[in-house]
Amino acid sequence: MSLPPEPNPHASPRAPSAWQVNSIAAVWSLVSAFAGGLLCGWLIDRYGELGALLSLAACGAFAGYVFRKITQVPSKVAGLCLAVAACLMFFIAETCWIHWNMPDGDVSWRAALGLWPRFIEKFELSALIGAASAGYGAWCAYGYATSPSPPPIQPATPAAPPPSSSTP
């Protein structure tokens, strides 16, 4: 009676199917858009334009990086989902900022959405900085999600000793 062979811990797992990758991309895009939007909104509220500049780009890049670590395969569909999520993240972040800094004291989210045109008109520089940062985050997310994996590093072969010359 022989024992079954032990699994090789260094063997690569089976690659996920396109359906699995796209499903993961859709769910992760929604999670990163809403969670990242709330986080970025808080950072914008706390640090202003600097919060927008750093947080929106970082959250977009982080979303792409985490997606790639989860799936280990490149996907253009996932890259597009994550790029759209980074743009949605900007919209959610700025809506949170508007909601938390409501000038008229109205606390509804619907009123915050209605103030978007006034926000863009009054805080043009902040909107441009946030949009540029979100665009860079979307570009990073797309790049992480679609770039091929680097080839594995092969161990160096041991150096052969130099041939000995046998001279008498």
MIBA-384645 format. One record per atom (N, C-alpha, C): atom name; x, y, z. Coordinates in nm, 3 decimals, padded with zeros to 5 digits. Layout:
N
SITE,CA,X,Y,Z $
...
END
This chain:
168
SITE,N,00.084,-00.117,00.000 $
SITE,CA,00.000,00.000,00.000 $
SITE,C,00.089,00.124,00.000 $
SITE,N,00.066,00.211,-00.097 $
SITE,CA,00.150,00.331,-00.106 $
SITE,C,00.070,00.454,-00.065 $
SITE,N,00.139,00.549,-00.012 $
SITE,CA,00.076,00.674,00.030 $
SITE,C,00.062,00.767,-00.091 $
SITE,N,-00.039,00.851,-00.093 $
SITE,CA,-00.050,00.946,-00.204 $
SITE,C,00.063,01.048,-00.196 $
SITE,N,00.104,01.099,-00.311 $
SITE,CA,00.213,01.196,-00.308 $
SITE,C,00.170,01.323,-00.234 $
SITE,N,00.264,01.384,-00.165 $
SITE,CA,00.235,01.509,-00.094 $
SITE,C,00.222,01.622,-00.194 $
SITE,N,00.131,01.715,-00.166 $
SITE,CA,00.118,01.828,-00.259 $
SITE,C,00.242,01.916,-00.255 $
SITE,N,00.273,01.968,-00.370 $
SITE,CA,00.390,02.055,-00.381 $
SITE,C,00.347,02.198,-00.345 $
SITE,N,00.400,02.253,-00.235 $
SITE,CA,00.357,02.388,-00.196 $
SITE,C,00.407,02.495,-00.293 $
SITE,N,00.503,02.463,-00.374 $
SITE,CA,00.559,02.562,-00.468 $
SITE,C,00.495,02.555,-00.606 $
SITE,N,00.405,02.462,-00.626 $
SITE,CA,00.338,02.451,-00.756 $
SITE,C,00.240,02.567,-00.772 $
SITE,N,00.231,02.622,-00.890 $
SITE,CA,00.140,02.734,-00.912 $
SITE,C,-00.004,02.683,-00.916 $
SITE,N,-00.096,02.758,-00.854 $
SITE,CA,-00.236,02.715,-00.857 $
SITE,C,-00.294,02.733,-00.997 $
SITE,N,-00.406,02.670,-01.018 $
SITE,CA,-00.475,02.680,-01.146 $
SITE,C,-00.517,02.825,-01.167 $
SITE,N,-00.497,02.876,-01.287 $
SITE,CA,-00.535,03.014,-01.318 $
SITE,C,-00.687,03.028,-01.315 $
SITE,N,-00.738,03.140,-01.262 $
SITE,CA,-00.883,03.158,-01.259 $
SITE,C,-00.938,03.178,-01.400 $
SITE,N,-01.062,03.139,-01.418 $
SITE,CA,-01.126,03.155,-01.549 $
SITE,C,-01.159,03.302,-01.572 $
SITE,N,-01.192,03.337,-01.695 $
SITE,CA,-01.227,03.475,-01.729 $
SITE,C,-01.350,03.519,-01.651 $
SITE,N,-01.447,03.429,-01.633 $
SITE,CA,-01.567,03.461,-01.558 $
SITE,C,-01.532,03.496,-01.413 $
SITE,N,-01.444,03.418,-01.352 $
SITE,CA,-01.404,03.443,-01.214 $
SITE,C,-01.330,03.576,-01.203 $
SITE,N,-01.239,03.603,-01.296 $
SITE,CA,-01.163,03.728,-01.293 $
SITE,C,-01.256,03.847,-01.308 $
SITE,N,-01.351,03.840,-01.401 $
SITE,CA,-01.444,03.951,-01.422 $
SITE,C,-01.536,03.969,-01.301 $
SITE,N,-01.577,03.860,-01.238 $
SITE,CA,-01.660,03.871,-01.118 $
SITE,C,-01.583,03.936,-01.004 $
SITE,N,-01.461,03.893,-00.986 $
SITE,CA,-01.377,03.952,-00.882 $
SITE,C,-01.355,04.100,-00.912 $
SITE,N,-01.332,04.133,-01.039 $
SITE,CA,-01.309,04.272,-01.077 $
SITE,C,-01.432,04.358,-01.047 $
SITE,N,-01.551,04.307,-01.078 $
SITE,CA,-01.672,04.386,-01.055 $
SITE,C,-01.694,04.410,-00.905 $
SITE,N,-01.680,04.305,-00.826 $
SITE,CA,-01.702,04.318,-00.682 $
SITE,C,-01.595,04.407,-00.620 $
SITE,N,-01.469,04.385,-00.654 $
SITE,CA,-01.361,04.464,-00.597 $
SITE,C,-01.371,04.610,-00.642 $
SITE,N,-01.418,04.635,-00.763 $
SITE,CA,-01.434,04.772,-00.811 $
SITE,C,-01.538,04.845,-00.727 $
SITE,N,-01.650,04.780,-00.700 $
SITE,CA,-01.754,04.843,-00.619 $
SITE,C,-01.706,04.868,-00.476 $
SITE,N,-01.641,04.768,-00.418 $
SITE,CA,-01.591,04.784,-00.281 $
SITE,C,-01.488,04.896,-00.274 $
SITE,N,-01.393,04.897,-00.368 $
SITE,CA,-01.289,04.999,-00.364 $
SITE,C,-01.345,05.137,-00.394 $
SITE,N,-01.446,05.147,-00.481 $
SITE,CA,-01.504,05.278,-00.512 $
SITE,C,-01.573,05.337,-00.390 $
SITE,N,-01.654,05.257,-00.321 $
SITE,CA,-01.728,05.312,-00.207 $
SITE,C,-01.639,05.330,-00.084 $
SITE,N,-01.560,05.229,-00.050 $
SITE,CA,-01.471,05.243,00.066 $
SITE,C,-01.365,05.350,00.039 $
SITE,N,-01.306,05.346,-00.080 $
SITE,CA,-01.206,05.447,-00.114 $
SITE,C,-01.266,05.586,-00.124 $
SITE,N,-01.390,05.597,-00.174 $
SITE,CA,-01.456,05.726,-00.180 $
SITE,C,-01.480,05.785,-00.043 $
SITE,N,-01.523,05.703,00.052 $
SITE,CA,-01.543,05.753,00.188 $
SITE,C,-01.411,05.793,00.252 $
SITE,N,-01.308,05.710,00.235 $
SITE,CA,-01.177,05.741,00.291 $
SITE,C,-01.121,05.869,00.228 $
SITE,N,-01.128,05.879,00.097 $
SITE,CA,-01.076,05.998,00.029 $
SITE,C,-01.157,06.121,00.066 $
SITE,N,-01.287,06.107,00.081 $
SITE,CA,-01.370,06.220,00.125 $
SITE,C,-01.328,06.269,00.263 $
SITE,N,-01.301,06.177,00.352 $
SITE,CA,-01.254,06.215,00.486 $
SITE,C,-01.119,06.285,00.478 $
SITE,N,-01.028,06.233,00.395 $
SITE,CA,-00.896,06.296,00.381 $
SITE,C,-00.905,06.433,00.314 $
SITE,N,-00.997,06.448,00.220 $
SITE,CA,-01.018,06.579,00.157 $
SITE,C,-01.075,06.676,00.259 $
SITE,N,-01.167,06.630,00.341 $
SITE,CA,-01.225,06.715,00.444 $
SITE,C,-01.119,06.757,00.545 $
SITE,N,-01.028,06.668,00.574 $
SITE,CA,-00.926,06.695,00.676 $
SITE,C,-00.807,06.774,00.622 $
SITE,N,-00.760,06.742,00.500 $
SITE,CA,-00.637,06.802,00.448 $
SITE,C,-00.656,06.886,00.321 $
SITE,N,-00.776,06.900,00.272 $
SITE,CA,-00.803,06.985,00.156 $
SITE,C,-00.746,06.928,00.027 $
SITE,N,-00.688,07.017,-00.053 $
SITE,CA,-00.636,06.976,-00.183 $
SITE,C,-00.525,06.871,-00.172 $
SITE,N,-00.444,06.881,-00.067 $
SITE,CA,-00.339,06.782,-00.047 $
SITE,C,-00.399,06.644,-00.025 $
SITE,N,-00.509,06.637,00.049 $
SITE,CA,-00.578,06.509,00.069 $
SITE,C,-00.632,06.454,-00.061 $
SITE,N,-00.685,06.543,-00.146 $
SITE,CA,-00.735,06.499,-00.277 $
SITE,C,-00.622,06.450,-00.365 $
SITE,N,-00.514,06.527,-00.366 $
SITE,CA,-00.401,06.494,-00.453 $
SITE,C,-00.342,06.357,-00.420 $
SITE,N,-00.321,06.332,-00.293 $
SITE,CA,-00.256,06.207,-00.254 $
SITE,C,-00.352,06.090,-00.244 $
SITE,N,-00.469,06.112,-00.187 $
SITE,CA,-00.556,05.998,-00.157 $
SITE,C,-00.621,05.937,-00.280 $
SITE,N,-00.667,06.018,-00.374 $
SITE,CA,-00.736,05.963,-00.491 $
SITE,C,-00.641,05.882,-00.579 $
SITE,N,-00.519,05.933,-00.598 $
SITE,CA,-00.422,05.857,-00.678 $
SITE,C,-00.381,05.729,-00.605 $
SITE,N,-00.357,05.739,-00.475 $
SITE,CA,-00.313,05.623,-00.398 $
SITE,C,-00.422,05.516,-00.391 $
SITE,N,-00.546,05.557,-00.371 $
SITE,CA,-00.655,05.457,-00.363 $
SITE,C,-00.678,05.388,-00.496 $
SITE,N,-00.667,05.461,-00.607 $
SITE,CA,-00.682,05.397,-00.738 $
SITE,C,-00.571,05.297,-00.764 $
SITE,N,-00.448,05.338,-00.735 $
SITE,CA,-00.335,05.248,-00.756 $
SITE,C,-00.345,05.126,-00.663 $
SITE,N,-00.387,05.149,-00.539 $
SITE,CA,-00.401,05.040,-00.443 $
SITE,C,-00.506,04.939,-00.490 $
SITE,N,-00.616,04.990,-00.546 $
SITE,CA,-00.722,04.900,-00.595 $
SITE,C,-00.668,04.809,-00.705 $
SITE,N,-00.592,04.865,-00.800 $
SITE,CA,-00.534,04.784,-00.906 $
SITE,C,-00.432,04.685,-00.855 $
SITE,N,-00.350,04.728,-00.761 $
SITE,CA,-00.247,04.641,-00.704 $
SITE,C,-00.309,04.522,-00.630 $
SITE,N,-00.409,04.550,-00.547 $
SITE,CA,-00.473,04.442,-00.471 $
SITE,C,-00.544,04.345,-00.566 $
SITE,N,-00.612,04.399,-00.668 $
SITE,CA,-00.678,04.311,-00.764 $
SITE,C,-00.577,04.217,-00.828 $
SITE,N,-00.463,04.270,-00.866 $
SITE,CA,-00.363,04.187,-00.933 $
SITE,C,-00.305,04.082,-00.840 $
SITE,N,-00.289,04.117,-00.712 $
SITE,CA,-00.240,04.020,-00.615 $
SITE,C,-00.343,03.909,-00.591 $
SITE,N,-00.471,03.943,-00.600 $
SITE,CA,-00.576,03.843,-00.578 $
SITE,C,-00.582,03.745,-00.695 $
SITE,N,-00.581,03.796,-00.818 $
SITE,CA,-00.606,03.709,-00.934 $
SITE,C,-00.481,03.656,-01.000 $
SITE,N,-00.373,03.728,-00.997 $
SITE,CA,-00.245,03.688,-01.059 $
SITE,C,-00.250,03.681,-01.211 $
SITE,N,-00.356,03.731,-01.274 $
SITE,CA,-00.365,03.729,-01.420 $
SITE,C,-00.404,03.868,-01.470 $
SITE,N,-00.351,03.911,-01.585 $
SITE,CA,-00.391,04.041,-01.640 $
SITE,C,-00.530,04.033,-01.703 $
SITE,N,-00.603,04.144,-01.698 $
SITE,CA,-00.737,04.148,-01.756 $
SITE,C,-00.771,04.292,-01.795 $
SITE,N,-00.805,04.312,-01.924 $
SITE,CA,-00.843,04.445,-01.969 $
SITE,C,-00.981,04.483,-01.916 $
SITE,N,-01.070,04.386,-01.906 $
SITE,CA,-01.203,04.414,-01.850 $
SITE,C,-01.189,04.462,-01.706 $
SITE,N,-01.105,04.396,-01.629 $
SITE,CA,-01.082,04.437,-01.491 $
SITE,C,-01.018,04.575,-01.486 $
SITE,N,-00.925,04.601,-01.576 $
SITE,CA,-00.862,04.732,-01.581 $
SITE,C,-00.964,04.842,-01.606 $
SITE,N,-01.058,04.818,-01.697 $
SITE,CA,-01.163,04.917,-01.723 $
SITE,C,-01.255,04.933,-01.602 $
SITE,N,-01.290,04.821,-01.538 $
SITE,CA,-01.374,04.828,-01.418 $
SITE,C,-01.307,04.911,-01.309 $
SITE,N,-01.178,04.889,-01.289 $
SITE,CA,-01.106,04.961,-01.185 $
SITE,C,-01.085,05.108,-01.221 $
SITE,N,-01.068,05.138,-01.350 $
SITE,CA,-01.055,05.278,-01.391 $
SITE,C,-01.186,05.353,-01.367 $
SITE,N,-01.299,05.289,-01.399 $
SITE,CA,-01.429,05.350,-01.372 $
SITE,C,-01.449,05.364,-01.221 $
SITE,N,-01.405,05.265,-01.145 $
SITE,CA,-01.417,05.272,-00.999 $
SITE,C,-01.337,05.389,-00.943 $
SITE,N,-01.219,05.417,-00.999 $
SITE,CA,-01.139,05.530,-00.952 $
SITE,C,-01.211,05.662,-00.981 $
SITE,N,-01.279,05.671,-01.093 $
SITE,CA,-01.356,05.792,-01.124 $
SITE,C,-01.477,05.804,-01.032 $
SITE,N,-01.543,05.692,-01.005 $
SITE,CA,-01.655,05.691,-00.913 $
SITE,C,-01.608,05.726,-00.772 $
SITE,N,-01.488,05.683,-00.738 $
SITE,CA,-01.429,05.715,-00.609 $
SITE,C,-01.417,05.867,-00.592 $
SITE,N,-01.374,05.935,-00.699 $
SITE,CA,-01.365,06.082,-00.696 $
SITE,C,-01.502,06.143,-00.673 $
SITE,N,-01.601,06.096,-00.744 $
SITE,CA,-01.737,06.149,-00.730 $
SITE,C,-01.789,06.128,-00.588 $
SITE,N,-01.768,06.011,-00.532 $
SITE,CA,-01.814,05.981,-00.396 $
SITE,C,-01.738,06.066,-00.295 $
SITE,N,-01.607,06.079,-00.313 $
SITE,CA,-01.526,06.157,-00.219 $
SITE,C,-01.570,06.303,-00.215 $
SITE,N,-01.589,06.361,-00.332 $
SITE,CA,-01.629,06.502,-00.335 $
SITE,C,-01.773,06.520,-00.286 $
SITE,N,-01.860,06.423,-00.312 $
SITE,CA,-01.996,06.430,-00.260 $
SITE,C,-01.995,06.422,-00.108 $
SITE,N,-01.908,06.338,-00.053 $
SITE,CA,-01.894,06.331,00.094 $
SITE,C,-01.848,06.466,00.148 $
SITE,N,-01.751,06.526,00.081 $
SITE,CA,-01.701,06.655,00.127 $
SITE,C,-01.812,06.760,00.123 $
SITE,N,-01.888,06.762,00.015 $
SITE,CA,-02.000,06.858,00.004 $
SITE,C,-02.102,06.832,00.115 $
SITE,N,-02.132,06.704,00.137 $
SITE,CA,-02.232,06.669,00.238 $
SITE,C,-02.187,06.711,00.378 $
SITE,N,-02.059,06.688,00.409 $
SITE,CA,-02.009,06.719,00.543 $
SITE,C,-01.987,06.869,00.564 $
SITE,N,-01.978,06.944,00.457 $
SITE,CA,-01.956,07.089,00.465 $
SITE,C,-02.072,07.165,00.402 $
SITE,N,-02.193,07.118,00.424 $
SITE,CA,-02.312,07.176,00.364 $
SITE,C,-02.329,07.321,00.410 $
SITE,N,-02.338,07.415,00.316 $
SITE,CA,-02.349,07.555,00.357 $
SITE,C,-02.485,07.591,00.417 $
SITE,N,-02.589,07.526,00.376 $
SITE,CA,-02.723,07.564,00.421 $
SITE,C,-02.773,07.481,00.538 $
SITE,N,-02.693,07.390,00.586 $
SITE,CA,-02.733,07.308,00.699 $
SITE,C,-02.821,07.189,00.661 $
SITE,N,-02.848,07.168,00.534 $
SITE,CA,-02.927,07.054,00.490 $
SITE,C,-02.837,06.931,00.494 $
SITE,N,-02.884,06.823,00.555 $
SITE,CA,-02.798,06.706,00.574 $
SITE,C,-02.828,06.591,00.478 $
SITE,N,-02.915,06.611,00.381 $
SITE,CA,-02.949,06.499,00.293 $
SITE,C,-02.841,06.481,00.184 $
SITE,N,-02.824,06.358,00.145 $
SITE,CA,-02.728,06.327,00.039 $
SITE,C,-02.780,06.377,-00.095 $
SITE,N,-02.910,06.378,-00.112 $
SITE,CA,-02.969,06.430,-00.237 $
SITE,C,-02.935,06.577,-00.255 $
SITE,N,-02.937,06.652,-00.148 $
SITE,CA,-02.899,06.794,-00.156 $
SITE,C,-02.751,06.808,-00.190 $
SITE,N,-02.669,06.719,-00.136 $
SITE,CA,-02.526,06.723,-00.167 $
SITE,C,-02.503,06.696,-00.315 $
SITE,N,-02.577,06.603,-00.371 $
SITE,CA,-02.564,06.576,-00.515 $
SITE,C,-02.610,06.695,-00.597 $
SITE,N,-02.711,06.765,-00.549 $
SITE,CA,-02.761,06.881,-00.619 $
SITE,C,-02.665,06.999,-00.617 $
SITE,N,-02.573,07.000,-00.522 $
SITE,CA,-02.476,07.110,-00.512 $
SITE,C,-02.349,07.088,-00.595 $
SITE,N,-02.342,06.980,-00.670 $
SITE,CA,-02.222,06.954,-00.751 $
SITE,C,-02.192,07.068,-00.849 $
SITE,N,-02.289,07.120,-00.923 $
SITE,CA,-02.255,07.231,-01.015 $
SITE,C,-02.200,07.353,-00.941 $
SITE,N,-02.258,07.384,-00.825 $
SITE,CA,-02.208,07.497,-00.746 $
SITE,C,-02.069,07.469,-00.692 $
SITE,N,-02.043,07.344,-00.655 $
SITE,CA,-01.910,07.306,-00.607 $
SITE,C,-01.805,07.327,-00.716 $
SITE,N,-01.835,07.281,-00.837 $
SITE,CA,-01.739,07.295,-00.948 $
SITE,C,-01.716,07.443,-00.981 $
SITE,N,-01.822,07.521,-00.970 $
SITE,CA,-01.811,07.664,-01.000 $
SITE,C,-01.731,07.737,-00.892 $
SITE,N,-01.756,07.705,-00.766 $
SITE,CA,-01.694,07.777,-00.655 $
SITE,C,-01.554,07.725,-00.620 $
SITE,N,-01.533,07.593,-00.632 $
SITE,CA,-01.406,07.532,-00.595 $
SITE,C,-01.343,07.467,-00.719 $
SITE,N,-01.322,07.547,-00.820 $
SITE,CA,-01.272,07.496,-00.948 $
SITE,C,-01.136,07.429,-00.934 $
SITE,N,-01.044,07.491,-00.861 $
SITE,CA,-00.910,07.434,-00.844 $
SITE,C,-00.917,07.300,-00.771 $
SITE,N,-00.997,07.293,-00.666 $
SITE,CA,-01.011,07.166,-00.591 $
SITE,C,-01.068,07.057,-00.679 $
SITE,N,-01.167,07.093,-00.761 $
SITE,CA,-01.227,06.994,-00.850 $
SITE,C,-01.125,06.948,-00.955 $
SITE,N,-01.045,07.039,-01.008 $
SITE,CA,-00.943,07.001,-01.107 $
SITE,C,-00.834,06.914,-01.045 $
SITE,N,-00.791,06.949,-00.926 $
SITE,CA,-00.688,06.867,-00.858 $
SITE,C,-00.743,06.728,-00.830 $
SITE,N,-00.865,06.720,-00.779 $
SITE,CA,-00.925,06.590,-00.751 $
SITE,C,-00.945,06.507,-00.877 $
SITE,N,-00.990,06.573,-00.984 $
SITE,CA,-01.012,06.500,-01.110 $
SITE,C,-00.881,06.450,-01.169 $
SITE,N,-00.777,06.534,-01.163 $
SITE,CA,-00.646,06.491,-01.215 $
SITE,C,-00.589,06.377,-01.132 $
SITE,N,-00.603,06.386,-01.003 $
SITE,CA,-00.553,06.280,-00.915 $
SITE,C,-00.631,06.151,-00.936 $
SITE,N,-00.763,06.162,-00.952 $
SITE,CA,-00.844,06.043,-00.979 $
SITE,C,-00.809,05.984,-01.115 $
SITE,N,-00.781,06.070,-01.212 $
SITE,CA,-00.739,06.020,-01.344 $
SITE,C,-00.608,05.944,-01.336 $
SITE,N,-00.514,05.997,-01.258 $
SITE,CA,-00.387,05.925,-01.240 $
SITE,C,-00.409,05.793,-01.166 $
SITE,N,-00.497,05.794,-01.066 $
SITE,CA,-00.531,05.670,-00.996 $
SITE,C,-00.596,05.568,-01.089 $
SITE,N,-00.682,05.616,-01.179 $
SITE,CA,-00.745,05.526,-01.277 $
SITE,C,-00.641,05.468,-01.372 $
SITE,N,-00.547,05.551,-01.414 $
SITE,CA,-00.440,05.505,-01.503 $
SITE,C,-00.355,05.399,-01.432 $
SITE,N,-00.322,05.422,-01.306 $
SITE,CA,-00.244,05.323,-01.229 $
SITE,C,-00.322,05.194,-01.210 $
SITE,N,-00.451,05.205,-01.178 $
SITE,CA,-00.533,05.085,-01.158 $
SITE,C,-00.540,05.004,-01.287 $
SITE,N,-00.560,05.072,-01.400 $
SITE,CA,-00.564,05.003,-01.528 $
SITE,C,-00.430,04.937,-01.558 $
SITE,N,-00.323,05.007,-01.531 $
SITE,CA,-00.190,04.953,-01.556 $
SITE,C,-00.160,04.830,-01.473 $
SITE,N,-00.193,04.836,-01.344 $
SITE,CA,-00.171,04.719,-01.258 $
SITE,C,-00.254,04.600,-01.304 $
SITE,N,-00.379,04.626,-01.343 $
SITE,CA,-00.469,04.516,-01.377 $
SITE,C,-00.437,04.453,-01.512 $
SITE,N,-00.375,04.526,-01.603 $
SITE,CA,-00.353,04.473,-01.737 $
SITE,C,-00.210,04.435,-01.768 $
SITE,N,-00.116,04.474,-01.684 $
SITE,CA,00.024,04.443,-01.717 $
SITE,C,00.055,04.297,-01.693 $
SITE,N,00.137,04.239,-01.778 $
SITE,CA,00.173,04.099,-01.758 $
SITE,C,00.263,04.084,-01.635 $
SITE,N,00.256,03.967,-01.577 $
SITE,CA,00.340,03.940,-01.461 $
SITE,C,00.485,03.932,-01.503 $
SITE,N,00.574,03.980,-01.417 $
SITE,CA,00.716,03.966,-01.452 $
SITE,C,00.755,03.819,-01.447 $
SITE,N,00.850,03.780,-01.529 $
SITE,CA,00.890,03.640,-01.526 $
SITE,C,00.953,03.606,-01.391 $
SITE,N,00.935,03.483,-01.347 $
SITE,CA,00.995,03.445,-01.219 $
SITE,C,01.147,03.449,-01.228 $
SITE,N,01.205,03.483,-01.118 $
SITE,CA,01.351,03.490,-01.112 $
SITE,C,01.406,03.348,-01.098 $
SITE,N,01.489,03.314,-01.190 $
SITE,CA,01.549,03.180,-01.188 $
SITE,C,01.675,03.184,-01.102 $
SITE,N,01.696,03.081,-01.025 $
SITE,CA,01.819,03.079,-00.945 $
SITE,C,01.940,03.069,-01.036 $
SITE,N,02.044,03.134,-00.994 $
SITE,CA,02.167,03.131,-01.074 $
SITE,C,02.225,02.991,-01.073 $
SITE,N,02.274,02.951,-01.186 $
SITE,CA,02.337,02.819,-01.192 $
SITE,C,02.473,02.828,-01.127 $
SITE,N,02.512,02.723,-01.060 $
SITE,CA,02.643,02.729,-00.995 $
SITE,C,02.753,02.741,-01.100 $
SITE,N,02.848,02.820,-01.066 $
SITE,CA,02.960,02.840,-01.159 $
SITE,C,03.044,02.713,-01.164 $
SITE,N,03.077,02.673,-01.283 $
SITE,CA,03.161,02.555,-01.300 $
SITE,C,03.305,02.594,-01.273 $
SITE,N,03.377,02.506,-01.211 $
SITE,CA,03.519,02.541,-01.187 $
SITE,C,03.592,02.554,-01.320 $
SITE,N,03.688,02.642,-01.326 $
SITE,CA,03.760,02.658,-01.452 $
SITE,C,03.832,02.529,-01.487 $
SITE,N,03.840,02.504,-01.616 $
SITE,CA,03.909,02.381,-01.655 $
SITE,C,04.055,02.390,-01.611 $
SITE,N,04.100,02.281,-01.556 $
SITE,CA,04.239,02.282,-01.510 $
SITE,C,04.330,02.241,-01.626 $
SITE,N,04.429,02.316,-01.637 $
SITE,CA,04.524,02.281,-01.743 $
SITE,C,04.632,02.194,-01.677 $
SITE,N,04.647,02.081,-01.731 $
SITE,CA,04.747,01.990,-01.675 $
SITE,C,04.876,02.005,-01.755 $
SITE,N,04.959,02.090,-01.704 $
SITE,CA,05.091,02.107,-01.767 $
SITE,C,05.195,02.042,-01.677 $
SITE,N,05.277,01.958,-01.736 $
SITE,CA,05.378,01.889,-01.652 $
SITE,C,05.494,01.976,-01.617 $
END
